Structure formats: C-alpha cells, structure tokens
C-alpha cells in the first residue's frame, strides 16, 4: 500500500519565497516544474534559513 506524501511547506510559503527570489512569474505560467534546478535549490535554502530564524526567535522568548 502506497503512502501519501505530504508537503512540508505550505503553498502560501512556496509562492512567497518564489516572489522573493523573483521566479513567481515562471511559477504562475508553468508551475514549479518550470523553475530551474538552481532556483529550486535557492528556494529550499531560503526556506531553511527562514525556519532557522523562526526557531532562533522562539528560543529567545
């Protein structure tokens, strides 16, 4: 029986990061499949950095 995969990031966060990286127009036209591998890697990097900042902010409180 196959397991259903769940995404870790919300769609809202993915689109927000795409805007920040400047690839949102590609995502709107072609979906995330149209984004280059390099830009996908940069999106992941940005998501990790944001998560690390969020965790650090929570630890400070």
C-alpha positions as CSV (number, residue, x, y, z in Angstrom):
1,X,0.0,0.0,0.0
2,X,1.5,3.3,-1.0
3,X,1.8,6.1,1.4
4,X,0.5,9.6,0.5
5,X,3.3,12.2,0.7
6,X,2.6,15.4,2.4
7,X,4.5,18.6,1.6
8,X,6.4,20.2,4.4
9,X,6.0,23.7,3.2
10,X,2.6,25.3,2.6
11,X,1.7,26.5,-0.8
12,X,1.5,30.0,0.6
13,X,5.1,29.9,1.7
14,X,6.3,28.4,-1.6
15,X,4.7,31.3,-3.5
16,X,6.0,33.9,-1.0
17,X,9.6,32.5,-1.4
18,X,9.2,32.4,-5.2
19,X,8.2,36.1,-5.1
20,X,11.3,37.0,-3.0
21,X,13.5,35.0,-5.4
22,X,12.0,36.6,-8.5
23,X,10.6,33.5,-10.1
24,X,7.0,33.9,-9.3
25,X,6.1,34.8,-12.9
26,X,7.6,31.4,-14.0
27,X,5.6,29.6,-11.3
28,X,2.4,31.3,-12.4
29,X,3.0,30.4,-16.0
30,X,4.5,27.0,-15.8
31,X,4.2,25.8,-12.2
32,X,7.1,24.9,-10.0
33,X,8.2,22.4,-12.7
34,X,9.3,25.3,-14.9
35,X,11.7,26.7,-12.3
36,X,15.4,25.8,-12.8
37,X,17.1,23.3,-10.5
38,X,19.4,26.1,-9.3
39,X,16.4,28.3,-8.4
40,X,14.6,25.4,-6.7
41,X,17.7,24.9,-4.6
42,X,17.7,28.5,-3.7
43,X,14.0,28.3,-2.7
44,X,14.9,25.4,-0.4
45,X,17.8,27.3,1.0
46,X,15.6,30.3,1.7
47,X,13.0,28.1,3.4
48,X,15.7,26.5,5.7
49,X,17.1,30.0,6.6
50,X,13.6,31.2,7.4
51,X,12.9,28.1,9.6
52,X,16.1,28.5,11.4
53,X,15.4,32.2,12.1
54,X,11.9,31.2,13.4
55,X,13.3,28.6,15.7
56,X,16.0,31.0,17.0
57,X,13.3,33.7,17.7
58,X,11.3,31.1,19.6
59,X,14.3,30.2,21.7
60,X,14.9,33.8,22.6
61,X,11.5,34.2,24.1
